[in-house]
Amino acid sequence: MLPADLFGIYLHWPYCRKICPYCDFNVYAAKSRDPAPLLGALTADLSAHARLTADRRVTSIYFGGGTPSLIPAEQIGVILSHIDSLWPADSPIEVTLEANPEDVTVEALHQWKAAGINRLSLGIQALDDEALRFLGRAHTRDEALSATDAALSVFDNVSIDMIYARPGQSIDVWLRELETALATGAPHLSLYELTIKEKTAFQKQVERMVFEPLDEDAQADLYLETLKLTAARGLPAYEVSNHAKSEAHWSRHNLTYWQSGEWLGIGPGAEGRINLESGRTMTRGARRPADYMASLANGQTGWEDTETLPSTSDANERLIMGLRSKRGVDRAQLAALYGEDLPEDQVQRFISTGHLIERDGRLILTEEGWLLADYIAVELSP
């Protein structure tokens, strides 16, 4: 599928039972909130977006958060039915729900499937009880494994999210944990190095010297060993942090981001990219749920901010995101947006060092190149 054909819908559910110390997403404590007002706002926002994009075919839908597995299954079905009434869908469409292991029951799994979910992304994060406590997770190792087994008994397409490069984590300890994840048989893994983000509880702990993050060299070693083991076990990386059993299990929704397709950002703080008459446009919903819901009262979108991206900004984004995946970037397309070709000396420099290859007009990073992806993107920009 060509990038121009990719049209995804991201729905952001901002509520969580508790906020994890590493998380910098737009999230809020669920407490005893009535979900109905926000669900109504999501539906209204979809309708408003449809008036701008009615000629598109939906290729993926992604319920993210936050903790969207807190949404009642019947309401997920209502949202999906509403989307179906607004846009035609590509076949087969990918519909993902992020879920925490503690929300996974056999009943819930069957309800999600009946509602229209066909891909589950499990926020396991670690398979070590001490690490789970450090990460602020509510489940145990055994509960995570039980949830994965249950999910695989109902869904063919299951992804596991994990966080590694934790303080003091050795290669041997991580690889044993990763082997356990691979042994579950899940066809997709999203493996992220722990990053200390601004305005998170972990940032405050690091500032108070409660713990020291793993140094960059140790993180790089862990990353390369991760690539080796996943490839050896039949789940090679197809993107910097994502691994899959086959191309059929690549995340179509995430490819929409990496290949600069179009997607709607629905929900508080959700960001989108759509091609309007004025050009490629960034949209962002109001961050606070109350503000987001209030903004939809007049029948307009929930946007708090929009920007028509200058062609150079569009090109920079396509370059940075495209280099993350094995599909790479289209050199001619970037040259058209920049108004000039990428610097040949820099292209040849990274090819000679083994960080970059050029194939059929596309520039693709090698696995060693992924370690320097952001730096290389800056150096390749005219």
C-alpha positions as CSV (number, residue, x, y, z in Angstrom):
1,M,0.0,0.0,0.0
2,L,1.3,3.4,-1.0
3,P,1.8,6.1,1.8
4,A,-0.8,8.3,0.0
5,D,-3.4,5.5,0.5
6,L,-2.9,5.3,4.3
7,F,-5.6,7.0,6.3
8,G,-5.7,6.2,10.0
9,I,-7.9,7.3,12.9
10,Y,-6.3,7.7,16.3
11,L,-8.7,8.0,19.3
12,H,-7.1,9.2,22.5
13,W,-8.7,8.0,25.8
14,P,-6.8,10.1,28.4
15,Y,-7.9,8.4,31.6
16,C,-5.8,5.9,33.6
17,R,-6.4,4.2,37.0
18,K,-2.9,5.5,37.9
19,I,-0.3,7.5,36.1
20,C,3.0,5.7,35.5
21,P,6.2,7.5,36.6
22,Y,7.8,7.3,33.1
23,C,4.7,8.6,31.2
24,D,4.6,12.0,29.6
25,F,1.4,11.4,27.6
26,N,-1.7,13.6,28.0
27,V,-3.3,11.5,30.8
28,Y,-5.4,12.0,33.9
29,A,-6.5,9.9,36.8
30,A,-9.8,8.1,36.0
31,K,-11.2,8.3,39.5
32,S,-15.0,7.9,39.2
33,R,-15.4,9.9,36.0
34,D,-18.6,9.3,33.9
35,P,-17.2,8.3,30.5
36,A,-20.4,9.3,28.6
37,P,-19.6,13.0,28.0
38,L,-16.1,12.3,26.5
39,L,-17.5,9.4,24.4
40,G,-20.1,11.8,23.0
41,A,-17.4,14.4,22.3
42,L,-15.3,11.8,20.4
43,T,-18.3,10.9,18.3
44,A,-19.0,14.6,17.5
45,D,-15.3,15.2,16.6
46,L,-15.4,12.2,14.2
47,S,-18.4,13.7,12.5
48,A,-16.7,17.1,12.2
49,H,-13.6,15.6,10.7
50,A,-15.7,13.6,8.2
51,R,-16.9,16.8,6.7
52,L,-13.3,17.5,5.7
53,T,-12.2,14.0,4.7
54,A,-15.3,12.2,3.4
55,D,-13.5,11.0,0.3
56,R,-10.9,8.9,2.2
57,R,-10.9,5.2,2.8
58,V,-10.0,4.2,6.4
59,T,-7.0,1.8,6.6
60,S,-6.6,1.7,10.4
61,I,-8.2,2.7,13.7
62,Y,-6.2,2.9,16.9
63,F,-7.6,3.3,20.4
64,G,-4.7,4.7,22.5
65,G,-4.2,6.5,25.7
66,G,-4.2,6.6,28.6
67,T,-6.0,3.3,29.1
68,P,-8.6,2.8,26.4
69,S,-9.3,-0.7,27.8
70,L,-11.3,1.2,30.4
71,I,-13.9,2.1,27.8
72,P,-16.9,-0.1,28.0
73,A,-16.8,-2.6,25.1
74,E,-20.3,-1.7,23.9
75,Q,-19.1,1.9,23.6
76,I,-16.1,0.9,21.5
77,G,-18.7,-0.8,19.2
78,V,-20.7,2.4,19.0
79,I,-17.6,4.4,18.0
80,L,-16.6,1.9,15.4
81,S,-20.2,1.8,14.0
82,H,-20.1,5.6,13.8
83,I,-16.8,5.5,11.9
84,D,-18.3,3.0,9.5
85,S,-21.2,5.3,8.8
86,L,-18.8,8.2,8.0
87,W,-16.1,6.7,5.8
88,P,-15.7,3.6,3.6
89,A,-13.1,1.2,4.9
90,D,-10.2,-0.5,3.3
91,S,-10.2,-4.3,3.6
92,P,-8.9,-5.7,5.8
93,I,-9.0,-2.7,8.1
94,E,-6.7,-2.9,11.2
95,V,-8.4,-2.0,14.5
96,T,-6.1,-1.8,17.5
97,L,-7.0,-1.5,21.2
98,E,-4.3,-0.8,23.8
99,A,-5.0,-2.8,27.0
100,N,-3.4,-3.3,30.4
101,P,-3.0,-6.9,31.5
102,E,-5.2,-6.3,34.6
103,D,-8.1,-5.4,32.2
104,V,-7.8,-8.7,30.2
105,T,-10.3,-11.3,31.0
106,V,-11.8,-14.0,28.7
107,E,-15.1,-12.2,28.8
108,A,-13.5,-8.8,28.0
109,L,-11.5,-10.3,25.1
110,H,-14.6,-11.7,23.5
111,Q,-16.5,-8.5,24.0
112,W,-13.7,-6.5,22.4
113,K,-13.6,-8.8,19.4
114,A,-17.4,-8.6,19.0
115,A,-17.2,-4.8,19.1
116,G,-14.8,-4.9,16.1
117,I,-11.3,-4.9,17.6
118,N,-8.9,-7.2,15.7
119,R,-5.5,-6.3,17.1
120,L,-4.6,-6.0,20.8
121,S,-1.6,-4.1,22.1
122,L,-0.7,-5.2,25.6
123,G,1.1,-2.8,27.9
124,I,3.2,-5.4,29.7
125,Q,6.3,-3.2,30.0
126,A,8.3,-5.8,32.0
127,L,8.4,-9.5,32.9
128,D,10.1,-9.0,36.3
129,D,8.1,-8.2,39.4
130,E,10.7,-5.8,40.9
131,A,10.9,-4.0,37.6
132,L,7.1,-3.7,37.4
133,R,7.0,-2.1,40.8
134,F,9.7,0.3,39.7
135,L,7.7,1.2,36.6
136,G,4.6,1.7,38.6
137,R,2.6,-1.0,37.0
138,A,-0.4,-2.7,38.6
139,H,0.2,-6.2,37.4
140,T,2.7,-9.0,38.1
141,R,4.9,-11.0,35.8
142,D,2.5,-14.0,36.0
143,E,-0.5,-11.9,35.4
144,A,1.1,-10.4,32.3
145,L,1.9,-13.9,30.9
146,S,-1.6,-15.1,31.7
147,A,-3.1,-12.1,29.9
148,T,-0.9,-12.7,26.9
149,D,-1.9,-16.4,26.7
150,A,-5.6,-15.4,27.0
151,A,-5.3,-12.7,24.3
152,L,-3.6,-15.1,21.9
153,S,-6.4,-17.6,22.3
154,V,-8.9,-15.0,21.0
155,F,-6.8,-12.7,18.7
156,D,-4.4,-13.7,15.9
157,N,-2.7,-10.3,16.1
158,V,-1.3,-9.4,19.5
159,S,1.5,-7.0,20.3
160,I,3.5,-6.8,23.5
161,D,4.9,-3.4,24.7
162,M,8.1,-3.6,26.9
163,I,10.5,-1.1,28.4
164,Y,14.2,-2.0,28.7
165,A,17.5,-0.3,29.4
166,R,16.3,0.2,33.0
167,P,18.7,1.4,35.7
168,G,21.4,-1.2,36.3
169,Q,19.9,-3.7,33.8
170,S,22.6,-6.0,32.3
171,I,22.5,-7.6,28.9
172,D,22.0,-11.1,30.3
173,V,19.1,-10.1,32.6
174,W,17.4,-8.3,29.7
175,L,17.9,-11.1,27.2
176,R,16.4,-13.6,29.6
177,E,13.3,-11.3,30.0
178,L,13.1,-10.9,26.3
179,E,13.3,-14.6,25.7
180,T,10.3,-15.0,27.9
181,A,8.4,-12.5,25.9
182,L,9.4,-14.2,22.6
183,A,8.3,-17.6,24.0
184,T,4.7,-16.3,24.4
185,G,4.3,-16.6,20.6
186,A,3.0,-13.0,20.3
187,P,3.7,-12.0,16.6
188,H,4.6,-8.4,17.4
189,L,6.8,-6.8,20.0
190,S,7.3,-3.0,20.6
191,L,10.5,-2.7,22.6
192,Y,11.4,0.8,24.0
193,E,14.4,2.0,25.8
194,L,13.5,3.8,29.0
195,T,13.7,7.5,28.4
196,I,13.5,10.1,31.2
197,K,10.9,12.6,29.9
198,E,10.3,16.1,31.2
199,K,7.6,16.7,33.8
200,T,7.4,13.1,34.8
201,A,7.8,11.5,38.2
202,F,11.0,9.8,37.0
203,Q,12.5,13.1,36.0
204,K,12.0,14.4,39.5
205,Q,13.5,11.2,40.9
206,V,16.6,11.5,38.7
207,E,17.0,15.1,39.8
208,R,16.9,14.0,43.4
209,M,19.4,11.3,42.6
210,V,16.9,8.5,43.6
211,F,18.3,6.5,40.6
212,E,20.7,7.0,37.8
213,P,19.6,6.2,34.2
214,L,21.6,3.7,32.2
215,D,24.4,5.4,30.2
216,E,24.2,5.7,26.4
217,D,26.9,3.2,25.6
218,A,25.2,0.5,27.8
219,Q,21.8,1.4,26.1
220,A,23.4,1.0,22.6
221,D,24.8,-2.4,23.6
222,L,21.4,-3.5,24.8
223,Y,19.8,-2.3,21.6
224,L,22.1,-4.2,19.3
225,E,21.7,-7.4,21.3
226,T,17.9,-6.9,21.2
227,L,18.1,-6.7,17.4
228,K,20.2,-9.9,17.2
229,L,17.9,-12.0,19.5
230,T,14.6,-10.9,18.0
231,A,16.0,-11.7,14.5
232,A,17.2,-15.1,15.6
233,R,13.8,-15.9,17.1
234,G,11.9,-14.9,13.9
235,L,10.7,-11.4,14.9
236,P,13.2,-9.1,13.2
237,A,12.9,-5.3,13.5
238,Y,11.0,-3.5,10.8
239,E,11.3,-0.2,12.6
240,V,13.7,1.2,15.2
241,S,11.7,-0.2,18.1
242,N,9.2,-2.6,16.5
243,H,9.6,-6.3,15.6
244,A,7.2,-8.6,13.8
245,K,6.9,-12.3,12.8
246,S,6.0,-11.2,9.2
247,E,5.0,-8.2,7.2
248,A,1.4,-9.2,7.7
249,H,1.9,-8.4,11.4
250,W,3.5,-5.0,10.8
251,S,1.4,-2.3,12.5
252,R,-0.4,-0.6,9.6
253,H,-1.4,2.3,11.8
254,N,2.1,3.0,12.9
255,L,3.3,2.7,9.3
256,T,0.8,5.6,8.6
257,Y,3.0,7.7,10.9
258,W,6.4,6.5,9.6
259,Q,5.4,6.7,6.0
260,S,3.6,10.1,6.3
261,G,0.1,9.0,5.4
262,E,-2.9,10.9,6.8
263,W,-4.4,10.4,10.2
264,L,-7.0,12.0,12.3
265,G,-6.2,12.9,15.9
266,I,-9.4,12.4,17.9
267,G,-9.6,13.1,21.6
268,P,-7.9,15.5,24.1
269,G,-4.5,16.5,23.0
270,A,-4.5,14.1,20.0
271,E,-2.4,15.3,17.1
272,G,-3.3,14.6,13.4
273,R,-2.0,15.1,9.9
274,I,-4.4,15.7,7.1
275,N,-4.0,17.0,3.5
276,L,-6.3,19.9,3.0
277,E,-6.6,22.4,0.1
278,S,-4.1,24.7,1.9
279,G,-1.6,21.8,2.2
280,R,-0.5,19.2,4.7
281,T,-2.0,20.3,8.0
282,M,-1.1,19.6,11.6
283,T,-4.1,19.5,14.0
284,R,-4.1,19.2,17.8
285,G,-7.1,18.8,20.1
286,A,-7.5,20.8,23.3
287,R,-5.5,19.0,26.0
288,R,-7.8,19.3,29.0
289,P,-10.8,17.0,28.6
290,A,-13.1,19.7,29.8
291,D,-11.8,22.1,27.2
292,Y,-12.0,19.5,24.5
293,M,-15.6,18.6,25.3
294,A,-16.5,22.3,25.4
295,S,-14.9,23.0,22.1
296,L,-17.2,20.5,20.4
297,A,-20.4,22.0,21.6
298,N,-20.7,24.2,18.5
299,G,-20.4,21.4,16.0
300,Q,-16.8,22.2,15.1
301,T,-13.7,20.0,15.4
302,G,-12.1,19.8,18.9
303,W,-8.9,21.4,17.5
304,E,-7.1,23.8,19.8
305,D,-4.3,24.4,17.3
306,T,-3.8,23.9,13.5
307,E,-0.9,24.7,11.2
308,T,-0.4,24.3,7.5
309,L,3.1,22.9,7.4
310,P,5.6,24.7,5.2
311,S,7.1,22.3,2.6
312,T,10.5,22.2,4.4
313,S,8.8,21.3,7.7
314,D,6.8,18.6,5.9
315,A,10.0,17.3,4.4
316,N,11.9,17.3,7.7
317,E,9.1,15.3,9.3
318,R,8.9,12.8,6.5
319,L,12.7,12.4,6.7
320,I,12.9,11.9,10.4
321,M,9.9,9.5,10.6
322,G,10.6,7.6,7.3
323,L,14.2,6.7,8.4
324,R,12.7,4.9,11.4
325,S,11.3,2.0,9.3
326,K,12.8,-0.5,6.9
327,R,10.9,1.2,4.0
328,G,13.0,4.3,4.4
329,V,12.3,7.5,2.5
330,D,11.7,8.4,-1.1
331,R,14.6,10.7,-2.1
332,A,12.9,12.3,-5.1
333,Q,9.8,13.2,-3.0
334,L,12.0,14.8,-0.4
335,A,13.9,16.8,-3.0
336,A,10.6,18.1,-4.4
337,L,9.5,19.3,-1.0
338,Y,12.9,20.8,-0.1
339,G,13.3,22.4,-3.5
340,E,16.8,20.7,-3.8
341,D,18.3,17.3,-3.5
342,L,19.7,15.9,-0.3
343,P,23.4,16.7,0.1
344,E,25.2,14.0,-1.9
345,D,28.3,14.2,0.2
346,Q,26.4,13.3,3.4
347,V,24.5,10.5,1.6
348,Q,27.7,9.0,0.5
349,R,29.3,9.6,3.9
350,F,26.7,7.5,5.7
351,I,26.7,4.8,2.9
352,S,30.5,4.5,3.3
353,T,30.2,4.0,7.0
354,G,27.6,1.3,6.7
355,H,24.8,3.4,8.3
356,L,22.8,3.9,5.1
357,I,21.9,2.2,1.9
358,E,20.2,3.5,-1.3
359,R,17.9,1.2,-3.2
360,D,15.5,2.0,-6.0
361,G,15.5,5.7,-5.2
362,R,14.9,5.1,-1.4
363,L,17.3,5.8,1.4
364,I,17.2,3.2,4.1
365,L,19.1,3.0,7.4
366,T,20.9,-0.1,8.4
367,E,20.5,-1.5,11.9
368,E,23.7,0.3,12.9
369,G,22.2,3.4,11.4
370,W,19.2,3.2,13.6
371,L,21.4,3.9,16.6
372,L,22.1,7.4,15.0
373,A,18.7,7.9,13.3
374,D,18.0,11.4,14.6
375,Y,21.5,12.6,14.0
376,I,21.6,11.2,10.4
377,A,18.2,12.8,9.6
378,V,19.6,16.2,10.7
379,E,22.8,15.7,8.6
380,L,20.8,14.7,5.5
381,S,18.5,17.7,5.6
382,P,19.6,20.3,3.1
